[in-house]
């Protein structure tokens, strides 16, 4: 069997330039194009493959530069090709950079097979999306084995995705080291400067090189001589590599997979293993990953739930260094520029034998926020962000209690039945979803609040907007409440009363605002924020029956 599909020499990687032109490149040419920031995107890349591809390109470039004793990017394709080839000295013919090679030779992201044969490998995969790491519920969410007319590039992306972000999937199918356990995930956070794919790639390569000594020290890894490209080492499926034998920038593999030619098209064969490729269970995913947040107290890698990167988690990741340690790629530096900076969060939520969604969130950073991170002065920003999280929680609680009262037919109680609670949760959900979507950069969001000359005015306007939307949700829920005349009247009146009373208790500044405005205009304040008097004012009952 000869060597096929060489990334060093064949234009296997499809890319789209900034002007929309589509081109195909080999790996050295791609690095040159990235260095010049000419790449807009990669059309064949599926959403959940974006971070594995970015991380692979960054780690590979950083490894090549380090072992060439350089800190600046190579200038041309020939230099990149020579540097990459030098990383596999036992395969000077470039086998380690090909998708298909004889079984006893290394192939890209595929370990050599000591047996030299694949006859006993029974698992045969006909399409790249069978190989990829996504597992969906009963094949309903995203159909597998659809990519029958695939090209080598599709197999390349699926292979990198599987080998660098897959978890445990039953006996013989172990996961990667860069996550906290087999059922966890490999989320990623990183700063994104203004520009294209190449701008971020070059930035992260430099950040990784600058942090090498830090990773060596904290992870207790060798400065020189560690295994960087794990697929170069033969693997019989019964022995594991020690974590301490790895290079700080190591690119791992977790499965015994080989791509083969079959009837003029690619397919994959796979087999299980007795042990994981790298023994690192005790590390809990703390491996020096440049994009992985670390839970400080528990000393373990972040695992995202099916909620993904909701506003509560993102506030903790950005503003609570005592809870999460920011990864290398997330930390802003002055060279990132003043405008157009964002933090990008990506990850697939995994479960036992399934995945629970791909999550991606881009958080734009206003100039003051960016400056606070660079200067490490974020206490005021954190306090403001945490106050907004608390205010959303209070407003949702007020709305939820009113909804539960409605669905309990107006009964005055603090503990509600399961049916009322379930309905209240359902109707309150859109309120929090909207606040989540606009939390950072939407109308009246955190960025606007931070940048405002009069932050109290922005906060008040946000309160008023939240009240309007919450009351709209409550009134829209009336149709799902009691329908008979007497119950309907009692339930709606009690729900509005509960809502108004909750607002008076939780948001006294709103009551003050409306009272002052009503005095200025000689009009009564809205019922929902009218200050409580003694005796309690009558509940509004002006329904449109």
Phi, psi and omega in degrees: 000133180266178179275137181227148172060069180275124177287341178284333189237334185257141180282076184270344188259118178275137179218160176240130182280172182300330180273006179094351180292137178262136180223167174235138188224153165274177186294314177299320179294325177296318178298322177296315180296322177294319179299329179269002181053049180260352185267124175274313179194181180238101188302329183280352185283126176277153187308314184288351179267355187298310181291315178305322179292314178299314182297318179301313182295321180292309182298318182296314179297319180295321177297314181298317181293318181298313184286348171267003179060046179232158173241341178259155183293148175294154187270334186217173184297320183299319180293318178296316181299315180296320181293320179292316180297327180293343180284346179235067185298336179277357177228067184294345178279000178086015181303323183294352181246014178254152178281331182231125176216170172304147186304329183277000178254153173291148171227162185305122179060022181224119183286147173301146180261110183303327179293338180074006182221154179243010185302324185276355181278108190269338184279112183245129185243122188268343184223150182301325182284349167287326180285326186298168191274354183289131173233120186248157184295111177052027177064024183269316188292315181213114185295141177261166178058037177269337191272063182289329181261052185278164176238165181309326180300321179297319177293323179300311182294320179294321180296314180294320178300311180299309189287345184241356178216013179277151177249196180288135180220057179092170183304132178087355181237086184269162184256189184277165178280336188274047172201159185272075178101163186294335181256015180270206181211170177245075177290164183216134173234136178201151176283144180238110178284168179294133182138195182261197179305319184293324180298315179290319179302309181297321179297314182289327175301313181293321179297321180294315179299318181293334184264004186303313181298323179296316180295317179303314183292311187285326181267354182056051179251158181289138176293320180229151172087358178284161179281117183265315181254098189296335182289351179286337186272128177303150182217123179262000178087359182242355180235146179249152173274145175282138179302324183293351180268002188266155171286150180302334181259018192309142172252118189262170165228154182235351184229152172274102182229141171223133172273141181223156173277133178216110179055049176065023173214162181274148167212171181238147171237145185218159175212157180280173180227158179279335186218162173291157181296322180237129178273104182214027184302321184290349183276346178055035178083002179273096189231003185088014177301127186292346184242005187262116172291147182241129173289118190294307185296320183273349182052055179215158180290149177297139170236126181269149178265186179295344175288343180068218182263070178286170188299327180294313180294318182296321177300318178295318181293324183274323194241003181237076180299339177287342179257319180232134174272124182292138177289166183305316185288343181276335186288124181280147174229163183301327182292349179289348179097175184259335187236156173069023181273140176220161169252128182252126179244130181221152175172154174254129176277125180250155175223195180282105178073022181200168168243150186240037173113146172264136184233134178216133179217132177252124183248100178295142180250124177290165181304319180292322179294314179301316180295322178298319179291317181297317182273000181056043176235083187240007184299314181293321179296317180296318180298318180294316180297317181293325176297321180292321176301315180296319181294321176297317179299318179294316180295320178295321179296319177298313179297316183298316180298320178294319178295316179298321177298317177303312185281352171263019177063029175086005180295135180275106181204163177259336178248126186251160177289162183300320181297315179296320180294318180297318179292321178296318177300317182297315183283332180280340185303315180299330178299309182291325178299319179294316179295324176299312185297326184257007190304315186267309190233011178277184177300129182062026181280184185299317180300315178297321179297315182292320184279348187292143173291330179235082184297330179296324178296318180294318180299316181296317179297324178293317177303313182300318180295318178298319180299314181300313182292321179296317180291325175299318179297317180298313181293324177294334180283348181305323183294336179269356180273197180303146185250335180290152189305307184292315180294321180298313180301310183296316184293316181293317179297317180293322179295316178295320178298319178296319180296310182296318180296321178296321178296317180299324182284316189271335185229068181299333180295330176294316179299317179297317180300311183290327177296317179294320180292322181292324177295320181294325183256002180056042178230150179291146178290159176302144182304323189291340181234015179295131179301140180294140177238171177243119002286168181302133179298151182296148179289138178298132180228022184274069180272154178267085184282000000 
